[in-house]
Amino acid sequence: MDCIAPTKGDCAGYYDKLQAIKVCWSPATDACKNLLTSASGGGSIISTPQSVTGLWYDQKYSGSGFNFQMSGSGLLVTYFGWDATGNRMWLISDIGPASITPGTSIALNMSYTVGGTFNNPMHNAAQWGNLILNFSNCHAATATLSGKDGTQYLNLQQLSGVVGLPSC
């Protein structure tokens, strides 16, 4: 790919991000909205990490999955599935990174709430285990969910995104 140095006119709001990672940008592709490639060979980032927001699942595990929510603060993940005894289980992650680099693992602590009732919820979080995510692109990732109920290795695909968010 023939590369040129980005200018403010090339990518408007993306200019600072492009400069910070020394991006090789080609006007023949819409690199400002798609994948940014590092000229230094250090990998690439998903330029619109909000595009991973939505529901994700592994076809082998029907009825369970993840909700990925990317905000300005970072990635928040909820898991819905079953525990080792067959009861419904909901887990929530700590806030993760605000950027995603394909091929780079993201490690998140996963917790669940304890106590309370429908009309009187208690906000007592208990550590369950961890989640390791590795995105290959905006629509596919692997996940290792490991904790007090065992370990699952998942091949995730995005089931649905959010209308109005930028695409990958």
Backbone as CSV, one residue per row, in Angstrom:
resi,resn,N_x,N_y,N_z,CA_x,CA_y,CA_z,C_x,C_y,C_z
1,MET,0.842,-1.174,0.000,0.000,0.000,0.000,0.886,1.236,0.000
2,ASP,0.625,2.170,-0.912,1.334,3.444,-0.910,0.761,4.308,0.195
3,CYS,1.628,4.869,1.012,1.166,5.595,2.179,1.595,7.048,2.137
4,ILE,0.742,7.888,2.704,1.069,9.294,2.857,0.856,9.678,4.308
5,ALA,1.493,10.724,4.734,1.286,11.195,6.108,-0.072,11.872,6.187
6,PRO,-0.859,11.586,7.218,-2.172,12.213,7.328,-2.058,13.696,7.655
7,THR,-3.015,14.456,7.187,-3.119,15.873,7.543,-4.478,16.091,8.179
8,LYS,-4.661,17.252,8.805,-5.944,17.530,9.453,-7.104,17.417,8.472
9,GLY,-6.901,17.805,7.221,-7.966,17.721,6.239,-8.320,16.296,5.863
10,ASP,-7.348,15.372,5.943,-7.584,13.994,5.553,-8.603,13.302,6.442
11,CYS,-8.463,13.474,7.736,-9.257,12.667,8.653,-9.972,13.468,9.726
12,ALA,-9.984,14.749,9.647,-10.700,15.627,10.588,-10.545,15.139,12.030
13,GLY,-11.606,14.597,12.617,-11.594,14.208,14.028,-10.653,13.066,14.359
14,TYR,-10.183,12.340,13.357,-9.285,11.225,13.594,-7.812,11.646,13.581
15,TYR,-7.535,12.882,13.244,-6.165,13.326,13.035,-5.256,13.048,14.230
16,ASP,-5.688,13.420,15.433,-4.836,13.218,16.614,-4.535,11.747,16.840
17,LYS,-5.527,10.878,16.662,-5.315,9.446,16.843,-4.347,8.925,15.786
18,LEU,-4.509,9.383,14.549,-3.618,8.945,13.478,-2.174,9.353,13.758
19,GLN,-1.987,10.587,14.185,-0.648,11.068,14.487,-0.040,10.291,15.661
20,ALA,-0.847,10.009,16.677,-0.338,9.358,17.885,0.192,7.962,17.602
21,ILE,-0.391,7.252,16.626,0.082,5.890,16.369,0.861,5.784,15.066
22,LYS,1.239,6.919,14.501,2.062,6.948,13.286,1.438,6.099,12.182
23,VAL,0.220,6.423,11.845,-0.542,5.638,10.888,-0.089,5.859,9.461
24,CYS,-0.122,4.806,8.717,0.111,4.828,7.286,-1.270,4.875,6.647
25,TRP,-1.651,6.019,6.084,-3.004,6.224,5.565,-3.003,6.357,4.067
26,SER,-3.892,5.677,3.422,-4.002,5.756,1.975,-5.337,6.384,1.601
27,PRO,-5.343,7.411,0.745,-6.611,8.016,0.356,-7.482,7.062,-0.462
28,ALA,-6.908,5.976,-0.973,-7.685,5.023,-1.753,-8.626,4.201,-0.870
29,THR,-8.345,4.155,0.416,-9.220,3.448,1.347,-9.718,4.430,2.381
30,ASP,-10.823,4.129,2.985,-11.353,5.026,4.011,-10.785,4.599,5.356
31,ALA,-9.472,4.696,5.495,-8.784,4.232,6.695,-9.221,4.967,7.939
32,CYS,-9.758,6.173,7.793,-10.203,6.929,8.957,-11.404,6.274,9.613
33,LYS,-12.192,5.547,8.853,-13.380,4.907,9.414,-13.195,3.405,9.579
34,ASN,-12.205,2.850,8.935,-12.014,1.416,8.993,-10.834,1.073,9.902
35,LEU,-9.973,0.208,9.440,-8.851,-0.239,10.254,-7.656,0.661,10.058
36,LEU,-7.059,1.119,11.155,-5.855,1.943,11.082,-4.658,1.006,11.205
37,THR,-3.710,1.139,10.306,-2.569,0.238,10.304,-1.328,0.984,10.746
38,SER,-0.628,0.429,11.683,0.556,1.083,12.211,1.742,0.874,11.277
39,ALA,2.397,1.962,10.926,3.561,1.873,10.052,4.741,1.221,10.750
40,SER,4.710,1.199,12.073,5.832,0.631,12.814,5.726,-0.877,12.975
41,GLY,4.650,-1.489,12.467,4.509,-2.937,12.569,4.012,-3.391,13.921
42,GLY,3.542,-2.485,14.763,3.078,-2.837,16.096,1.651,-3.320,16.134
43,GLY,1.029,-3.599,14.995,-0.336,-4.068,14.971,-1.258,-2.977,14.488
44,SER,-2.528,-3.164,14.706,-3.523,-2.217,14.250,-4.574,-2.056,15.337
45,ILE,-5.351,-0.998,15.232,-6.429,-0.805,16.188,-7.739,-0.730,15.436
46,ILE,-8.822,-0.989,16.123,-10.138,-0.794,15.562,-10.449,0.676,15.781
47,SER,-10.518,1.440,14.693,-10.608,2.898,14.803,-11.926,3.365,15.385
48,THR,-12.964,2.576,15.267,-14.246,2.922,15.874,-14.624,1.815,16.852
49,PRO,-14.024,1.812,18.052,-14.277,0.722,18.986,-15.740,0.613,19.406
50,GLN,-16.532,1.681,19.231,-17.954,1.608,19.538,-18.659,0.568,18.674
51,SER,-18.056,0.215,17.532,-18.672,-0.750,16.620,-18.782,-2.145,17.227
52,VAL,-18.061,-2.438,18.298,-18.193,-3.750,18.945,-19.374,-3.775,19.905
53,THR,-19.992,-2.620,20.174,-21.139,-2.563,21.074,-22.280,-3.394,20.511
54,GLY,-22.846,-4.243,21.350,-23.970,-5.073,20.936,-23.913,-6.440,21.574
55,LEU,-24.728,-7.331,21.054,-24.816,-8.697,21.570,-23.895,-9.614,20.779
56,TRP,-23.173,-10.473,21.504,-22.228,-11.424,20.924,-22.531,-12.808,21.468
57,TYR,-22.259,-13.852,20.663,-22.525,-15.217,21.113,-21.642,-16.220,20.379
58,ASP,-21.608,-17.422,20.946,-20.987,-18.590,20.314,-22.133,-19.528,19.972
59,GLN,-22.243,-19.941,18.718,-23.346,-20.795,18.267,-23.468,-22.085,19.067
60,LYS,-22.361,-22.587,19.612,-22.391,-23.838,20.385,-23.079,-23.677,21.737
61,TYR,-23.250,-22.433,22.210,-23.813,-22.196,23.538,-25.107,-21.389,23.409
62,SER,-26.143,-22.027,22.865,-27.421,-21.371,22.663,-28.004,-20.886,23.991
63,GLY,-28.528,-19.669,23.980,-29.153,-19.116,25.178,-28.207,-18.400,26.116
64,SER,-26.948,-18.318,25.741,-25.984,-17.571,26.548,-25.204,-16.645,25.621
65,GLY,-24.570,-15.652,26.201,-23.793,-14.739,25.376,-23.310,-13.538,26.158
66,PHE,-22.896,-12.537,25.432,-22.293,-11.341,26.018,-22.960,-10.091,25.462
67,ASN,-22.960,-9.057,26.264,-23.330,-7.723,25.812,-22.092,-6.863,25.995
68,PHE,-21.528,-6.387,24.895,-20.358,-5.501,24.940,-20.854,-4.070,24.810
69,GLN,-20.411,-3.223,25.716,-20.793,-1.808,25.702,-19.517,-0.983,25.739
70,MET,-19.206,-0.315,24.626,-18.022,0.535,24.573,-18.458,1.977,24.787
71,SER,-17.871,2.618,25.792,-18.175,4.025,26.069,-16.865,4.799,26.092
72,GLY,-16.951,6.076,26.366,-15.748,6.886,26.486,-14.861,6.434,27.634
73,SER,-15.453,5.770,28.622,-14.684,5.273,29.773,-13.977,3.964,29.473
74,GLY,-14.489,3.191,28.522,-13.892,1.909,28.191,-14.945,0.848,27.931
75,LEU,-14.487,-0.384,27.815,-15.331,-1.526,27.488,-15.953,-2.108,28.756
76,LEU,-17.264,-2.266,28.751,-17.987,-2.928,29.832,-18.649,-4.158,29.237
77,VAL,-18.498,-5.307,29.895,-19.028,-6.565,29.381,-19.967,-7.172,30.414
78,THR,-21.133,-7.622,29.951,-21.990,-8.459,30.789,-22.109,-9.810,30.105
79,TYR,-22.165,-10.853,30.922,-22.337,-12.228,30.441,-23.655,-12.745,30.980
80,PHE,-24.417,-13.423,30.151,-25.620,-14.094,30.613,-25.541,-15.550,30.183
81,GLY,-25.778,-16.438,31.138,-25.684,-17.867,30.871,-26.110,-18.648,32.095
82,TRP,-25.440,-19.748,32.345,-25.777,-20.631,33.451,-24.560,-20.913,34.302
83,ASP,-24.800,-21.178,35.593,-23.707,-21.591,36.463,-23.545,-23.107,36.364
84,ALA,-22.654,-23.670,37.145,-22.343,-25.108,37.082,-23.516,-25.986,37.505
85,THR,-24.480,-25.429,38.243,-25.637,-26.220,38.691,-26.869,-26.006,37.808
86,GLY,-26.755,-25.220,36.739,-27.856,-25.015,35.808,-28.727,-23.812,36.106
87,ASN,-28.361,-23.020,37.091,-29.117,-21.801,37.391,-28.632,-20.657,36.513
88,ARG,-29.544,-19.718,36.232,-29.172,-18.545,35.441,-28.080,-17.763,36.155
89,MET,-27.186,-17.201,35.394,-26.066,-16.449,35.962,-25.835,-15.203,35.107
90,TRP,-25.643,-14.061,35.777,-25.280,-12.813,35.127,-23.973,-12.343,35.738
91,LEU,-23.040,-12.008,34.887,-21.750,-11.492,35.342,-21.537,-10.118,34.724
92,ILE,-20.776,-9.289,35.415,-20.425,-7.972,34.897,-18.931,-7.754,35.084
93,SER,-18.331,-7.101,34.105,-16.880,-6.888,34.142,-16.542,-5.563,34.808
94,ASP,-15.265,-5.434,35.157,-14.703,-4.129,35.463,-14.670,-3.354,34.142
95,ILE,-14.419,-2.061,34.202,-14.267,-1.260,32.984,-12.927,-1.619,32.337
96,GLY,-12.986,-1.958,31.055,-11.782,-2.327,30.317,-11.230,-1.154,29.530
97,PRO,-10.365,-1.441,28.566,-9.712,-0.376,27.797,-10.687,0.351,26.884
98,ALA,-10.330,1.562,26.492,-11.152,2.365,25.585,-10.765,2.138,24.120
99,SER,-9.742,1.335,23.876,-9.365,0.998,22.502,-9.168,-0.503,22.408
100,ILE,-9.306,-1.012,21.198,-9.185,-2.447,20.949,-8.184,-2.654,19.827
101,THR,-7.202,-3.500,20.083,-6.218,-3.864,19.081,-6.413,-5.338,18.735
102,PRO,-6.820,-5.648,17.489,-6.983,-7.047,17.114,-5.714,-7.848,17.396
103,GLY,-5.908,-9.050,17.958,-4.787,-9.913,18.281,-4.166,-9.645,19.637
104,THR,-4.632,-8.626,20.344,-4.123,-8.308,21.678,-5.179,-8.667,22.708
105,SER,-4.809,-9.459,23.699,-5.752,-9.916,24.720,-6.184,-8.787,25.640
106,ILE,-7.450,-8.832,26.013,-8.033,-7.926,26.998,-8.470,-8.790,28.168
107,ALA,-7.925,-8.540,29.349,-8.265,-9.308,30.552,-9.176,-8.469,31.439
108,LEU,-10.310,-9.056,31.822,-11.289,-8.355,32.651,-11.694,-9.214,33.839
109,ASN,-11.780,-8.626,35.018,-12.345,-9.310,36.172,-13.851,-9.366,35.998
110,MET,-14.457,-10.497,36.379,-15.903,-10.663,36.271,-16.479,-10.885,37.668
111,SER,-17.598,-10.206,37.945,-18.238,-10.275,39.257,-19.728,-10.531,39.089
112,TYR,-20.374,-10.898,40.195,-21.823,-11.042,40.230,-22.321,-10.395,41.515
113,THR,-23.609,-10.092,41.564,-24.144,-9.463,42.767,-24.726,-10.522,43.696
114,VAL,-24.690,-10.235,44.982,-25.144,-11.160,46.020,-26.155,-10.440,46.899
115,GLY,-27.229,-11.135,47.250,-28.209,-10.579,48.181,-29.200,-9.665,47.514
116,GLY,-30.162,-9.220,48.307,-31.176,-8.307,47.821,-32.363,-9.037,47.229
117,THR,-33.411,-8.267,46.959,-34.616,-8.776,46.329,-35.002,-7.825,45.202
118,PHE,-36.051,-8.161,44.489,-36.507,-7.341,43.370,-36.798,-5.909,43.817
119,ASN,-37.496,-5.755,44.929,-37.857,-4.425,45.426,-36.809,-3.811,46.342
120,ASN,-35.841,-4.575,46.739,-34.799,-4.076,47.640,-33.433,-4.629,47.204
121,PRO,-32.946,-4.188,46.043,-31.659,-4.724,45.576,-30.505,-4.264,46.459
122,MET,-29.539,-5.134,46.611,-28.317,-4.788,47.331,-27.196,-4.774,46.298
123,HIS,-26.266,-3.897,46.465,-25.186,-3.763,45.497,-23.903,-4.353,46.065
124,ASN,-23.969,-5.640,46.376,-22.804,-6.342,46.900,-22.212,-7.189,45.781
125,ALA,-21.076,-6.794,45.304,-20.416,-7.535,44.219,-19.467,-8.570,44.794
126,ALA,-19.496,-9.758,44.198,-18.589,-10.837,44.580,-17.763,-11.234,43.354
127,GLN,-16.486,-11.427,43.540,-15.598,-11.823,42.445,-15.965,-13.227,41.968
128,TRP,-16.162,-13.397,40.658,-16.460,-14.703,40.083,-15.230,-15.312,39.413
129,GLY,-14.516,-14.524,38.638,-13.368,-15.027,37.885,-12.908,-13.987,36.885
130,ASN,-12.538,-14.445,35.670,-12.068,-13.479,34.675,-12.492,-13.868,33.270
131,LEU,-12.377,-12.895,32.395,-12.684,-13.048,30.983,-11.485,-12.537,30.206
132,ILE,-11.013,-13.349,29.267,-9.947,-12.935,28.352,-10.569,-12.846,26.964
133,LEU,-10.549,-11.655,26.395,-11.080,-11.417,25.050,-9.939,-11.159,24.082
134,ASN,-10.116,-11.637,22.863,-9.153,-11.366,21.811,-9.936,-11.157,20.517
135,PHE,-10.053,-9.896,20.087,-10.796,-9.571,18.877,-9.918,-9.816,17.658
136,SER,-10.474,-10.489,16.637,-9.760,-10.604,15.368,-10.198,-9.481,14.433
137,ASN,-11.414,-8.959,14.637,-11.926,-7.799,13.917,-13.148,-7.288,14.666
138,CYS,-13.914,-6.405,14.065,-15.074,-5.805,14.748,-16.240,-6.769,14.926
139,HIS,-16.211,-7.914,14.261,-17.348,-8.826,14.287,-16.998,-10.232,14.750
140,ALA,-15.762,-10.471,15.154,-15.353,-11.806,15.592,-14.310,-11.689,16.702
141,ALA,-14.440,-12.579,17.695,-13.508,-12.573,18.826,-13.490,-13.960,19.451
142,THR,-12.431,-14.243,20.191,-12.412,-15.427,21.035,-12.502,-14.954,22.476
143,ALA,-13.032,-15.829,23.325,-13.181,-15.492,24.734,-12.880,-16.722,25.573
144,THR,-12.213,-16.515,26.696,-12.031,-17.547,27.699,-12.649,-17.006,28.974
145,LEU,-13.721,-17.651,29.396,-14.444,-17.270,30.599,-14.104,-18.300,31.656
146,SER,-13.394,-17.878,32.697,-12.867,-18.820,33.677,-13.127,-18.323,35.094
147,GLY,-13.737,-19.181,35.920,-14.031,-18.770,37.288,-14.571,-19.919,38.123
148,LYS,-15.344,-19.571,39.133,-15.777,-20.558,40.122,-16.650,-21.665,39.549
149,ASP,-17.219,-21.496,38.346,-18.055,-22.532,37.733,-17.331,-23.321,36.652
150,GLY,-16.060,-23.036,36.420,-15.300,-23.743,35.399,-14.766,-22.797,34.347
151,THR,-14.451,-23.365,33.179,-13.871,-22.581,32.077,-14.597,-22.912,30.783
152,GLN,-14.891,-21.872,30.007,-15.441,-22.038,28.670,-14.527,-21.320,27.684
153,TYR,-14.323,-21.955,26.523,-13.574,-21.345,25.428,-14.584,-21.068,24.327
154,LEU,-14.738,-19.812,23.954,-15.798,-19.432,23.037,-15.256,-18.738,21.787
155,ASN,-15.887,-19.031,20.659,-15.628,-18.340,19.401,-16.832,-17.432,19.169
156,LEU,-16.648,-16.163,19.431,-17.762,-15.227,19.416,-17.933,-14.545,18.065
157,GLN,-19.181,-14.279,17.748,-19.502,-13.439,16.607,-20.564,-12.453,17.054
158,GLN,-20.563,-11.298,16.423,-21.521,-10.266,16.793,-22.889,-10.642,16.234
159,LEU,-23.869,-10.729,17.118,-25.236,-11.048,16.731,-25.971,-9.790,16.278
160,SER,-25.786,-8.709,17.035,-26.426,-7.442,16.671,-25.615,-6.282,17.222
161,GLY,-25.647,-5.189,16.511,-24.997,-3.962,16.949,-26.060,-2.958,17.376
162,VAL,-25.690,-1.705,17.371,-26.611,-0.638,17.765,-26.758,0.336,16.592
163,VAL,-27.987,0.569,16.177,-28.267,1.477,15.081,-27.748,2.874,15.443
164,GLY,-27.079,3.501,14.495,-26.590,4.847,14.691,-25.132,4.934,15.133
165,LEU,-24.573,3.806,15.622,-23.153,3.814,15.977,-22.334,3.602,14.717
166,PRO,-21.116,4.156,14.675,-20.283,3.972,13.478,-19.954,2.504,13.263
167,SER,-19.889,2.112,12.012,-19.515,0.728,11.699,-18.011,0.617,11.621
168,CYS,-17.547,-0.590,11.629,-16.120,-0.880,11.627,-15.516,-0.565,10.281
